[in-house]
Amino acid sequence: MCNSLYGKHEKRIDAKGRLSIPKKLREVVFKGNTSQVFVVTLDKILQIFTPEAFAQIDQQIQSKSPLNRKAREFQRLWGAMVSPVTCDAEGRVKITDYHKRYAGISCDVVIIGAWNRLEIWSREKYDAEFDASEEKFADMADELNFLD
């Protein structure tokens, strides 16, 4: 099984606020069961990291001294941006009202596999962002030296 996340999936949040995660993505993120993972609110989208990626990021943040003002502010923000979620037996996660408001999600979402995380976008934000970004893809790849 590949341990990276790829692909685009269009989904709907049900009336109870649950989002069905596609099986291939769920197997990587939740390791095929209902283990706890964390939703991170960044860039006005929701992100669910693989447990390994989340642990690595979280450890880096925790390693900074709370005596450093910037580190303390960052740790405080990080703590507020992270929420635990579990996957139910049907492969669904609960999207809270806070998360829906933060990401501008009503019902229709796009789930993107982005290497070590899932990104959950409102359909409208996804359409606007990717219409603009698709044209810049080759330029971004050149700038980041991906095409060398």
C-alpha positions as CSV (number, residue, x, y, z in Angstrom):
1,M,0.0,0.0,0.0
2,C,1.3,3.5,-0.9
3,N,1.8,5.7,2.1
4,S,1.3,8.9,0.2
5,L,-2.0,10.6,-0.5
6,Y,-3.1,11.6,-4.0
7,G,-6.2,12.4,-5.9
8,K,-9.3,14.6,-5.9
9,H,-12.6,13.5,-4.6
10,E,-15.9,15.4,-4.6
11,K,-18.1,14.7,-1.6
12,R,-21.0,16.1,0.4
13,I,-21.3,16.6,4.2
14,D,-24.5,14.9,5.4
15,A,-27.2,16.5,7.6
16,K,-25.3,15.3,10.8
17,G,-22.1,17.1,9.7
18,R,-20.3,13.8,8.7
19,L,-18.0,13.6,5.7
20,S,-17.2,10.2,4.1
21,I,-13.5,9.8,3.5
22,P,-12.7,7.7,0.4
23,K,-11.4,4.3,1.3
24,K,-8.0,4.5,-0.3
25,L,-7.3,7.8,1.6
26,R,-8.8,6.5,4.8
27,E,-6.5,3.4,4.7
28,V,-3.5,5.7,4.7
29,V,-4.7,8.4,7.2
30,F,-6.6,6.2,9.6
31,K,-4.5,3.0,9.0
32,G,-7.7,1.1,8.1
33,N,-9.3,1.6,11.5
34,T,-10.9,4.4,13.6
35,S,-7.7,5.7,15.2
36,Q,-7.6,9.4,16.2
37,V,-6.1,11.9,13.9
38,F,-6.1,15.7,14.0
39,V,-7.8,18.3,11.8
40,V,-5.6,21.4,11.4
41,T,-7.0,24.7,10.2
42,L,-4.6,26.4,7.8
43,D,-5.1,28.6,4.7
44,K,-8.9,28.6,5.3
45,I,-9.1,24.9,4.5
46,L,-9.1,21.8,6.7
47,Q,-6.1,19.5,6.7
48,I,-5.8,16.0,8.1
49,F,-2.2,14.8,8.3
50,T,-1.1,11.2,8.4
51,P,-0.3,10.3,12.0
52,E,3.4,10.2,11.2
53,A,3.5,13.6,9.5
54,F,1.4,15.1,12.3
55,A,3.7,13.7,15.0
56,Q,6.8,15.1,13.2
57,I,5.3,18.6,12.9
58,D,3.9,18.5,16.5
59,Q,7.3,17.4,17.9
60,Q,9.0,20.3,16.1
61,I,6.6,22.8,17.6
62,Q,6.8,21.3,21.1
63,S,10.6,21.4,20.9
64,K,10.6,25.2,20.9
65,S,11.1,26.8,24.3
66,P,7.9,28.3,25.8
67,L,10.3,31.0,27.2
68,N,10.6,32.4,23.7
69,R,7.7,34.8,23.0
70,K,7.4,33.9,19.3
71,A,7.5,30.2,20.1
72,R,4.9,30.6,22.8
73,E,2.6,32.6,20.5
74,F,3.0,29.9,17.8
75,Q,2.4,27.1,20.2
76,R,-0.8,28.8,21.4
77,L,-2.0,29.3,17.9
78,W,-1.1,25.7,17.0
79,G,-3.1,24.4,20.0
80,A,-6.1,26.4,18.9
81,M,-5.8,25.2,15.2
82,V,-5.7,21.5,16.0
83,S,-8.8,19.4,16.8
84,P,-8.9,15.6,17.3
85,V,-11.2,13.5,15.1
86,T,-11.9,9.8,14.7
87,C,-13.3,7.9,11.8
88,D,-16.5,6.0,12.4
89,A,-17.2,2.4,11.2
90,E,-18.7,3.8,8.0
91,G,-15.5,5.8,7.1
92,R,-16.9,9.2,8.1
93,V,-15.5,12.1,10.2
94,K,-17.5,14.8,11.9
95,I,-16.9,18.2,10.6
96,T,-17.8,20.7,13.3
97,D,-19.7,23.9,12.9
98,Y,-16.5,25.8,13.7
99,H,-14.6,23.9,10.9
100,K,-17.4,24.6,8.4
101,R,-17.4,28.3,9.3
102,Y,-13.6,28.5,9.2
103,A,-13.3,26.8,5.7
104,G,-16.5,28.4,4.3
105,I,-18.0,24.9,3.8
106,S,-21.7,24.4,3.5
107,C,-22.3,21.0,2.0
108,D,-20.2,20.3,-1.1
109,V,-16.5,19.7,-0.6
110,V,-13.4,18.6,-2.5
111,I,-11.0,16.3,-0.7
112,I,-7.5,16.4,-2.1
113,G,-4.7,13.9,-1.3
114,A,-1.7,16.1,-0.8
115,W,1.2,13.8,-0.2
116,N,1.2,13.6,3.7
117,R,-2.3,15.1,4.4
118,L,-5.8,15.4,3.2
119,E,-7.0,18.8,2.3
120,I,-10.8,19.5,2.7
121,W,-11.9,22.5,0.6
122,S,-15.2,24.1,0.1
123,R,-16.3,23.5,-3.5
124,E,-16.4,27.2,-4.2
125,K,-12.9,27.9,-2.8
126,Y,-11.5,24.9,-4.6
127,D,-12.9,26.0,-8.0
128,A,-11.6,29.6,-7.6
129,E,-8.2,28.6,-6.3
130,F,-7.5,25.8,-8.8
131,D,-8.7,27.8,-11.8
132,A,-6.1,30.4,-11.0
133,S,-3.3,28.0,-9.9
134,E,-3.6,25.5,-12.8
135,E,-2.2,28.1,-15.1
136,K,0.7,28.8,-12.8
137,F,1.6,25.1,-12.3
138,A,4.5,25.0,-14.7
139,D,5.9,28.3,-13.4
140,M,5.7,27.1,-9.8
141,A,7.5,23.8,-10.8
142,D,10.2,25.8,-12.5
143,E,10.6,28.2,-9.5
144,L,10.8,25.3,-7.1
145,N,13.2,23.3,-9.4
146,F,10.9,20.4,-9.8
147,L,11.5,20.1,-13.5
148,D,15.3,19.9,-13.4
